[in-house]
Amino acid sequence: FTHITAAPADAIFKTKADYAAYNNKNKMNLGIGAYRTNEGKPYPLKVVKKAEALILNDKSLNKEYLPITGDKEFTRLAARLVLGNSVDLNKVASTQSISGTGALRLGAEFCSKFLSGKTAYFSNPTWGNHFGVFKEANIKTAKYTYWDPKTRGLDFAGFVNDLNKAPNGSIFVFHACAHNPTGVDPTNEQWQQIATIMKRKGHFPFFDTAYQGFASGSLDNDAYSIRYFAKQGFEMIITQSFAKNLGLYNERVGGFHIVCQNQQKAKDLLTRVAKIVRPMYSNPPAHGALIVKRILKSSQLFNEWNEEMSGMSNRIIKMRALLKNALVRLKTPGTWDHIVSQIGMFSFTGLSPQQCRVMKSKHHVYLLESGRISMSGINTNNVEYLAKAIDDVVRNVQ
Ligand code: LMR
């Protein structure tokens, strides 16, 4: 193996490891997007624990292989959750996936095999792993304008311009809600305009949904973009994760959905997806899907989940207000309204890479060098400390 050298570390997981390795009582983990309580602890949802207890006592369960495309009841319920009544689910080819990243990997392979020659466009910036996943599938990637550093919001005119400029029939990857890393989403009216241009240009929509219900606290509001496109009759791909909204990070459970024009096409495409899955990982694991199924099938558990989810999303919204107010009180140079107008797990602070490095080395605040912070690492005990650290780097570091 003399010819093999070490690979560069993954920025998000390295930040998590750096945080874990450092010993300091003030340290803050604002890197990886994983929910924390106000005490800074991981939060296994109570409803998940309940579902697991039911599974443990269910004598009818066994450890047989699942079908290649996963548990059919699970995939149907997962498709219903994201698509609502926007489309006949018989027209949707649904596969259980290894969480959101596994769904993206299936989507990228599918595009590589059946939409070959097309370029996949991603928002600038996007979740770093998007490019990794599509590169593995040998798809040409490009960026579309998204973030406006001046307003710290959406550059909608630039976005529209890039939709219009891209060659007809390009693949556009969208974050359905709670854009990662910026926390900036198009409004419903803007999604409608995007759909109109996508139709005219014959572009192919590819929706990545990792935060349904987690962003606004409402599963329906957070699915608006996807359901609107489905109602307009688009063929499209949806990649779905249950990591954040059910706190099932390490269960790796998600859905991969292809919305088709008719039932026969959906049946045919599912056989094609099975051909991608079988040599890749054969078939999916069952436990995460069993949990999701239990919760989606029972109206009582479903309601309990919704309550817990809005608890998580409200806590984050409160932390946004506390952080902004603390920065305003400190008279930290600049405007900080974007902290409260952004949505979901992350805030794109606008801090420079050098400022982020000093946040880490001097203040022991672990964040990504892009300036992204995970809002879930903030709580009532550390928000003032964070505001003071931001204040220091904004005043003293370029
Ligand atoms: C993140 O962006 O921090 C999360 O989605 C975790 C990951 O896998 O990168």
Boltz pocket constraint, residues with backbone or C-beta under 6 A from the ligand:
constraints:
  - pocket:
      binder: B
      contacts: [[A, 12], [A, 31], [A, 32], [A, 33], [A, 34], [A, 127], [A, 129], [A, 180]]
      max_distance: 6.0
